[in-house]
Amino acid sequence: MTNWRAVVIGFLVELVLGLIGFAIPVLGHAAAGLLGGFVAGYLAGGGLGRGAWHGLLAGALGGILLGVVVLVGGTIVGGIAAGPIGLLGGVGVGVVAILVALMMAVPSAITGALGGAVA
């Protein structure tokens, strides 16, 4: 059973550290995903598999929300700037952003497994 409290807290850790991560662009954002996944896995406990699942969910939740923001923003800006072609371009960028964000959830799952093993 999924511990949504652990997932949401892990996501919030990723969100807060991601915002702070703008000071150190690449390293800060990578650390945010890793620490958020670890926190989610640690709070969920139960071993490697359970920790990995909760870390993956925390990372994917943040990635999907970010991708949706890029999708909506890119579609609106593209549609205003270049009409129908820009609208399609914005949708394409948004879909790619969501796919990349989902792939970035894998490191959160790995550190979630570590957090679950430590707990």
Secondary structure, 3 states (H helix, E strand, C coil): CCCHHHHHHHHHHHHHHHHHHHHCHHHHHHHHHHHHHHHHHHHHCCCHHHHHHHHHHHHHHHHHHHHHHHHHHHHHHHHHHHHHHHHHHHHHHHHHHHHHHHHCHHHHHHHHHHHHHHC
